Amino acid sequence: MMNMYEITDRVERMLLRRQKLPPAGTKRKIPEPPACPPLSSIWTTSPGEIEERAEMFHAYMSTVRENIRKLKEAFAQDDDVEQAD
């Protein structure tokens, strides 16, 4: 099984291969660098950034759990109303 570094390396190589080449017989221009940073830069973050992202993720997940709980309660109430009819 490939780790994240191998996957990002493979994706970056695939993206480089997909760049369009000019028609045959024309002078090749050096391709412009991509507009976004390479995927490998995601994994070279500081510990502070990692901690901040972890906190954001945990806050997001707690919101998701709360919304799921509310939906379950709403569905349970809806089922109770339908059974009462």
C-alpha positions as CSV (number, residue, x, y, z in Angstrom):
1,M,0.0,0.0,0.0
2,M,1.3,3.4,-0.9
3,N,1.8,6.1,1.7
4,M,0.7,9.7,1.2
5,Y,4.1,10.9,-0.1
6,E,4.1,8.3,-2.8
7,I,0.6,9.1,-3.8
8,T,1.2,12.9,-4.0
9,D,4.4,12.2,-6.0
10,R,2.6,10.0,-8.4
11,V,-0.2,12.6,-8.8
12,E,2.3,15.4,-9.5
13,R,4.1,13.3,-12.1
14,M,0.8,12.4,-13.7
15,L,-0.2,16.1,-13.9
16,L,3.1,17.0,-15.5
17,R,2.6,14.3,-18.1
18,R,-0.8,15.7,-18.9
19,Q,0.4,19.2,-19.8
20,K,-0.3,19.8,-23.5
21,L,2.7,19.9,-25.8
22,P,2.9,22.4,-28.8
23,P,2.3,21.0,-32.3
24,A,5.2,19.3,-34.0
25,G,7.6,21.6,-35.8
26,T,7.1,24.5,-33.5
27,K,9.6,25.7,-30.9
28,R,8.8,24.4,-27.5
29,K,8.2,26.9,-24.8
30,I,8.9,26.2,-21.2
31,P,5.6,25.4,-19.5
32,E,4.4,27.8,-16.9
33,P,4.4,26.6,-13.4
34,P,1.0,25.6,-12.1
35,A,-1.0,28.3,-10.4
36,C,-1.4,26.3,-7.1
37,P,1.4,25.1,-5.0
38,P,2.5,21.4,-5.4
39,L,0.6,18.9,-3.3
40,S,3.8,18.0,-1.5
41,S,3.7,21.4,0.2
42,I,0.6,20.3,2.1
43,W,2.7,17.8,4.0
44,T,5.5,20.3,4.9
45,T,3.6,22.4,7.4
46,S,4.7,23.6,10.8
47,P,3.4,21.9,14.0
48,G,1.4,25.0,14.8
49,E,-0.4,24.8,11.4
50,I,-1.1,21.1,12.0
51,E,-2.5,21.8,15.4
52,E,-4.7,24.6,14.0
53,R,-6.0,22.4,11.3
54,A,-6.7,19.6,13.8
55,E,-8.7,22.1,16.0
56,M,-10.7,23.2,12.9
57,F,-11.3,19.6,12.0
58,H,-12.6,18.7,15.5
59,A,-14.8,21.8,15.5
60,Y,-16.2,20.8,12.1
61,M,-16.8,17.2,13.3
62,S,-18.6,18.3,16.4
63,T,-20.9,20.5,14.2
64,V,-21.5,17.5,12.0
65,R,-22.3,15.2,15.0
66,E,-24.7,17.9,16.3
67,N,-26.5,18.1,13.0
68,I,-26.8,14.4,12.7
69,R,-28.3,14.2,16.2
70,K,-30.8,16.9,15.3
71,L,-31.7,15.1,12.1
72,K,-32.2,11.8,14.0
73,E,-34.5,13.6,16.5
74,A,-36.5,15.2,13.7
75,F,-36.9,11.8,12.0
76,A,-37.9,10.2,15.2
77,Q,-40.5,12.9,15.9
78,D,-41.8,12.5,12.3
79,D,-42.1,8.8,12.7
80,D,-44.0,9.3,16.0
81,V,-46.4,11.7,14.2
82,E,-47.0,9.3,11.4
83,Q,-47.7,6.4,13.8
84,A,-50.2,8.6,15.7
85,D,-52.2,9.2,12.5
